[in-house]
Amino acid sequence: MAEHGTPEYATADGNDYAAHERTYVGFLTLLKWVVGIAVVILASMAYFLV
């Protein structure tokens, strides 16, 4: 078999935890809004279409 060199792994220079936390909080906020809108749409469909 062919000889392969040692694998090289890329590593991050630092831990940007503040950006990670902002992204996660933004995702949770968006998720809450989407679920709330879906509940309102489904409740409206149940009320007006039945």
GROMACS elastic network, one bead per residue, 0.5 to 0.9 nm:
[ bonds ]
;  ai    aj funct       b0    kb
    4     7     6  0.83031   500
    5     8     6  0.88903   500
   11    14     6  0.87796   500
   12    15     6  0.73986   500
   15    18     6  0.86606   500
   16    19     6  0.56729   500
   16    20     6  0.64871   500
   16    21     6  0.88827   500
   17    21     6  0.60755   500
   17    22     6  0.86157   500
   18    21     6  0.51464   500
   18    22     6  0.62335   500
   18    23     6  0.86558   500
   19    22     6  0.50951   500
   19    23     6  0.61636   500
   19    24     6  0.86012   500
   20    23     6  0.51965   500
   20    24     6  0.62064   500
   20    25     6  0.86888   500
   21    24     6  0.50668   500
   21    25     6  0.61218   500
   21    26     6  0.84868   500
   22    25     6  0.51951   500
   22    26     6  0.60648   500
   22    27     6  0.85310   500
   23    26     6  0.50768   500
   23    27     6  0.61089   500
   23    28     6  0.86926   500
   24    27     6  0.50066   500
   24    28     6  0.62403   500
   24    29     6  0.86272   500
   25    28     6  0.51180   500
   25    29     6  0.61646   500
   25    30     6  0.86111   500
   26    29     6  0.50777   500
   26    30     6  0.61423   500
   26    31     6  0.85122   500
   27    30     6  0.51393   500
   27    31     6  0.60662   500
   27    32     6  0.86444   500
   28    32     6  0.61705   500
   28    33     6  0.87133   500
   29    32     6  0.51807   500
   29    33     6  0.63968   500
   29    34     6  0.87430   500
   30    33     6  0.51910   500
   30    34     6  0.61870   500
   30    35     6  0.86355   500
   31    34     6  0.51494   500
   31    35     6  0.61081   500
   31    36     6  0.84589   500
   32    35     6  0.52786   500
   32    36     6  0.60418   500
   32    37     6  0.85967   500
   33    36     6  0.50588   500
   33    37     6  0.60896   500
   33    38     6  0.85168   500
   34    37     6  0.51955   500
   34    38     6  0.61122   500
   34    39     6  0.86203   500
   35    38     6  0.50552   500
   35    39     6  0.61645   500
   35    40     6  0.86863   500
   36    39     6  0.51318   500
   36    40     6  0.62935   500
   36    41     6  0.86886   500
   37    40     6  0.50803   500
   37    41     6  0.61497   500
   37    42     6  0.85894   500
   38    41     6  0.50919   500
   38    42     6  0.60924   500
   38    43     6  0.84860   500
   39    42     6  0.51647   500
   39    43     6  0.60000   500
   39    44     6  0.84361   500
   40    43     6  0.51453   500
   40    44     6  0.60158   500
   40    45     6  0.85421   500
   41    44     6  0.50896   500
   41    45     6  0.61306   500
   41    46     6  0.86003   500
   42    45     6  0.50315   500
   42    46     6  0.61118   500
   42    47     6  0.86021   500
   43    46     6  0.50331   500
   43    47     6  0.61733   500
   43    48     6  0.85774   500
   44    47     6  0.51270   500
   44    48     6  0.59096   500
   44    49     6  0.79373   500
   45    48     6  0.53416   500
   45    49     6  0.53058   500
   45    50     6  0.75649   500
   46    49     6  0.57682   500
   46    50     6  0.58169   500
   47    50     6  0.60216   500
